Amino acid sequence: MRYLVKLSYNGADFCGWQIQPDAPSVQQALESALSTLLHAPVAVTGAGRTDTGVNAIGYVAHFDAAGELDTHQLCYKLNAILPRSIVIHEVAAAAPDFHARFDATRREYTYFLHRVKDPFADAFSCLYTFPGVDFDAMNEAAAALLGQHDFRCFEKTGADSKTSVCTVSEAAWHRYTPTHLQLTGRDGGDDYWYFRIAADRFLRNMVRAVVGTLLEVGRGKRSVADFQSLILPSSFAGSTGESQRSLAGESAPGNALFLSEVDY
């Protein structure tokens, strides 16, 4: 039978979701725990890769097992033996042909940024104190991401994707007030921001590269028009040599990035 697993994880302790040689991964930790509890080798398939240090909320995976399982007990036992950086929210029976990766129709990432020194935000937010960052310009640039385009200049060098075309349905910066400020009745004002982007699929390192390049727009190092020129029409797919990762900005740190939703 096929089973669906919903989980969240703090990526700080892992090289990402996918199993890597000589480095701890979320996939390896989950496969090891399931294999121990079910007394048989278990292979787990996830909704997609996440980079080293990147976090996930409501991540979806699936695995196959012989016979019918007590999913409530399995969820309880998984949480008992997995590290504290991984929590299992649910284990449930799934359709025999359900696929955590290929059946996903929309993936959403959220990137957090704070503009002032804050010890309560540092673990999961990027401190960016460069003065005079223009978030209006960054949102104007981000609007160019919407639609179907070739995003190869935001893809990690050496990635093995068959296509670099993605369809982006949401991309914008928003102000927010973190919970620890709400406790004191304070408002986040212009000091706390998050960037949310949603698409049918993402390339390796794409979101971090997009965020890093948008921040160059915000500080005036790159114009909105220059950012727009990096995004190629989907008809460009298959061409080579005209858009390289080096043309875009540096990748933003991974600790502030969350895979925040996967839809099916």
C-alpha positions as CSV (number, residue, x, y, z in Angstrom):
1,M,0.0,0.0,0.0
2,R,1.0,3.6,-0.5
3,Y,1.1,6.1,2.3
4,L,1.4,9.9,2.4
5,V,3.5,11.6,5.0
6,K,3.1,15.3,6.0
7,L,6.1,16.8,7.9
8,S,8.0,19.9,8.7
9,Y,11.7,20.3,9.3
10,N,14.3,22.8,10.4
11,G,16.9,22.6,7.7
12,A,19.9,23.8,9.8
13,D,21.0,20.2,10.6
14,F,20.7,18.9,7.0
15,C,22.2,19.1,3.6
16,G,18.7,19.4,2.3
17,W,15.9,17.0,1.6
18,Q,17.6,14.6,-0.8
19,I,20.0,11.9,0.3
20,Q,23.7,12.9,-0.3
21,P,26.9,10.9,0.3
22,D,28.5,11.6,3.6
23,A,26.0,14.3,4.6
24,P,22.8,14.1,6.8
25,S,19.6,14.7,4.9
26,V,15.9,14.7,5.8
27,Q,15.1,11.9,3.4
28,Q,17.8,9.7,4.9
29,A,16.5,10.4,8.4
30,L,12.9,9.5,7.5
31,E,13.9,6.4,5.5
32,S,16.0,5.2,8.4
33,A,13.2,5.7,11.0
34,L,10.6,4.0,8.8
35,S,12.9,1.1,8.0
36,T,13.5,0.6,11.8
37,L,9.9,0.7,12.7
38,L,8.6,-1.4,9.8
39,H,11.5,-3.9,10.0
40,A,12.1,-3.6,6.2
41,P,13.9,-1.2,3.8
42,V,11.7,1.7,3.0
43,A,12.3,4.2,0.2
44,V,10.7,7.6,0.6
45,T,9.8,10.0,-2.3
46,G,9.5,13.7,-1.5
47,A,7.7,16.7,-3.1
48,G,11.0,18.1,-4.3
49,R,14.5,19.1,-3.3
50,T,15.3,21.7,-0.8
51,D,18.8,23.3,-0.5
52,T,21.2,22.9,2.4
53,G,19.8,24.7,5.5
54,V,16.4,25.4,3.9
55,N,13.3,24.7,6.0
56,A,10.0,23.2,5.1
57,I,6.5,23.5,6.6
58,G,3.8,21.0,5.5
59,Y,6.2,19.1,3.2
60,V,4.7,16.0,1.5
61,A,6.3,12.6,0.9
62,H,5.1,9.1,0.1
63,F,6.3,5.5,0.7
64,D,5.1,2.0,0.0
65,A,4.7,-0.7,2.7
66,A,3.3,-4.2,2.7
67,G,-0.1,-4.5,4.3
68,E,-2.3,-2.0,6.2
69,L,-0.5,0.1,8.8
70,D,-1.8,1.7,12.0
71,T,-1.0,5.2,10.8
72,H,-1.8,6.9,14.1
73,Q,0.7,4.7,15.9
74,L,3.3,5.0,13.2
75,C,3.1,8.8,13.3
76,Y,3.5,8.7,17.1
77,K,6.5,6.4,16.9
78,L,8.2,8.3,14.1
79,N,8.1,11.5,16.2
80,A,9.5,9.6,19.1
81,I,12.7,8.4,17.2
82,L,13.2,11.2,14.7
83,P,15.5,14.2,15.7
84,R,13.7,17.2,17.1
85,S,14.4,19.1,13.9
86,I,11.8,16.9,12.1
87,V,8.1,16.6,13.0
88,I,5.6,14.3,11.4
89,H,2.1,15.8,11.3
90,E,0.3,13.0,9.6
91,V,0.7,9.5,8.1
92,A,-2.3,8.5,5.9
93,A,-3.2,5.9,3.3
94,A,-2.9,7.3,-0.2
95,A,-4.2,6.3,-3.6
96,P,-1.9,3.6,-5.2
97,D,-0.8,6.0,-7.9
98,F,-0.3,9.0,-5.8
99,H,3.1,10.6,-6.3
100,A,4.4,13.3,-3.9
101,R,6.5,14.9,-6.6
102,F,4.8,14.5,-9.9
103,D,1.2,15.1,-8.6
104,A,2.1,18.5,-7.1
105,T,0.5,21.4,-9.0
106,R,1.8,24.3,-7.0
107,R,4.7,24.9,-4.7
108,E,5.2,28.0,-2.5
109,Y,8.3,29.4,-0.9
110,T,8.6,32.2,1.7
111,Y,11.8,34.1,2.5
112,F,12.1,36.2,5.7
113,L,14.1,39.4,6.0
114,H,14.7,41.8,9.0
115,R,16.3,45.2,8.8
116,V,17.3,45.7,12.4
117,K,19.3,43.6,14.8
118,D,17.0,41.0,16.4
119,P,18.3,38.0,18.3
120,F,14.8,36.4,18.1
121,A,14.7,36.5,14.3
122,D,18.2,35.5,13.3
123,A,17.6,31.8,13.2
124,F,15.0,31.9,10.5
125,S,15.4,35.4,8.9
126,C,18.1,37.2,7.0
127,L,19.5,40.3,8.6
128,Y,19.9,42.9,5.9
129,T,20.8,46.3,7.2
130,F,22.0,48.0,4.0
131,P,20.4,51.5,4.2
132,G,17.6,52.7,2.0
133,V,16.5,49.5,0.5
134,D,13.7,50.2,-2.0
135,F,11.0,47.6,-1.6
136,D,8.8,49.3,-4.2
137,A,11.5,48.8,-6.8
138,M,11.9,45.2,-5.7
139,N,8.2,44.5,-6.1
140,E,8.2,46.2,-9.5
141,A,11.0,43.9,-10.6
142,A,9.4,40.8,-9.0
143,A,6.3,41.4,-11.1
144,A,8.4,40.4,-14.1
145,L,8.6,36.9,-12.6
146,L,4.9,36.2,-13.1
147,G,3.9,33.9,-16.0
148,Q,5.7,31.3,-17.9
149,H,9.4,32.0,-18.5
150,D,12.8,30.5,-18.8
151,F,14.6,31.0,-15.4
152,R,17.9,29.4,-16.2
153,C,20.0,32.3,-15.0
154,F,18.6,31.6,-11.5
155,E,19.4,27.9,-11.6
156,K,22.4,26.4,-9.8
157,T,25.3,25.7,-12.2
158,G,25.5,22.0,-13.0
159,A,21.8,21.2,-12.3
160,D,20.4,18.4,-14.4
161,S,16.9,19.8,-15.0
162,K,15.4,18.8,-18.4
163,T,13.9,22.3,-18.7
164,S,14.4,25.6,-17.0
165,V,10.9,26.8,-17.8
166,C,8.6,27.5,-14.8
167,T,5.2,29.2,-14.5
168,V,5.1,31.6,-11.6
169,S,1.7,32.6,-10.1
170,E,2.8,34.8,-7.2
171,A,5.9,36.9,-6.4
172,A,5.9,39.8,-4.1
173,W,7.4,41.4,-0.9
174,H,5.2,42.0,2.1
175,R,5.6,43.7,5.5
176,Y,4.8,41.6,8.6
177,T,5.0,41.7,12.4
178,P,6.8,38.7,14.0
179,T,5.2,37.0,17.0
180,H,7.7,38.3,19.5
181,L,6.8,41.9,18.6
182,Q,3.1,41.2,18.8
183,L,3.6,40.1,22.4
184,T,4.8,43.6,23.2
185,G,2.1,45.3,21.2
186,R,4.7,46.6,18.7
187,D,4.3,46.7,14.9
188,G,7.0,45.5,12.5
189,G,6.8,48.6,10.4
190,D,9.4,48.7,7.6
191,D,11.8,46.5,9.6
192,Y,10.3,43.0,8.8
193,W,9.5,41.7,5.4
194,Y,8.9,38.4,3.6
195,F,9.0,37.5,0.0
196,R,6.5,34.9,-1.2
197,I,6.8,33.1,-4.6
198,A,4.6,30.3,-5.9
199,A,5.0,28.3,-9.1
200,D,4.3,25.0,-10.7
201,R,7.9,24.0,-10.2
202,F,11.3,25.5,-9.1
203,L,14.8,25.0,-10.3
204,R,17.7,24.2,-7.9
205,N,18.7,27.3,-5.9
206,M,16.1,29.4,-7.9
207,V,14.4,31.1,-5.0
208,R,17.6,32.1,-3.2
209,A,19.0,33.4,-6.4
210,V,15.9,35.4,-7.1
211,V,15.9,36.9,-3.6
212,G,19.6,37.8,-3.8
213,T,19.1,39.5,-7.2
214,L,16.0,41.4,-6.0
215,L,18.0,42.7,-3.1
216,E,20.5,44.1,-5.6
217,V,17.6,46.0,-7.2
218,G,16.6,47.2,-3.7
219,R,19.9,48.7,-2.9
220,G,20.3,50.3,-6.4
221,K,23.1,48.0,-7.5
222,R,20.9,46.7,-10.4
223,S,18.0,48.4,-12.2
224,V,14.5,47.0,-12.6
225,A,15.1,46.9,-16.3
226,D,18.3,44.8,-15.8
227,F,16.4,42.4,-13.6
228,Q,13.6,42.1,-16.2
229,S,16.2,41.3,-18.9
230,L,17.3,38.2,-17.0
231,I,13.9,36.6,-17.4
232,L,13.7,34.9,-20.8
233,P,10.5,34.0,-22.7
234,S,9.5,30.4,-22.4
235,S,10.1,30.1,-26.2
236,F,13.8,30.5,-25.4
237,A,13.9,27.0,-23.9
238,G,16.4,24.8,-25.7
239,S,18.7,27.6,-26.6
240,T,22.1,27.8,-25.0
241,G,24.7,30.2,-24.0
242,E,22.6,33.4,-23.7
243,S,21.8,33.3,-20.0
244,Q,24.1,32.1,-17.3
245,R,23.8,31.9,-13.5
246,S,26.7,34.4,-13.2
247,L,24.5,37.1,-14.8
248,A,22.1,37.1,-11.7
249,G,23.0,38.1,-8.2
250,E,24.4,36.0,-5.3
251,S,22.1,33.6,-3.6
252,A,20.5,34.7,-0.3
253,P,21.3,32.6,2.8
254,G,19.2,29.4,3.1
255,N,18.2,29.6,6.8
256,A,15.6,32.3,6.0
257,L,13.9,30.2,3.3
258,F,10.8,28.0,3.9
259,L,9.1,25.7,1.5
260,S,5.8,26.9,2.9
261,E,3.1,25.0,0.9
262,V,2.6,22.2,-1.6
263,D,-0.7,21.8,-3.4
264,Y,-2.1,18.8,-5.2
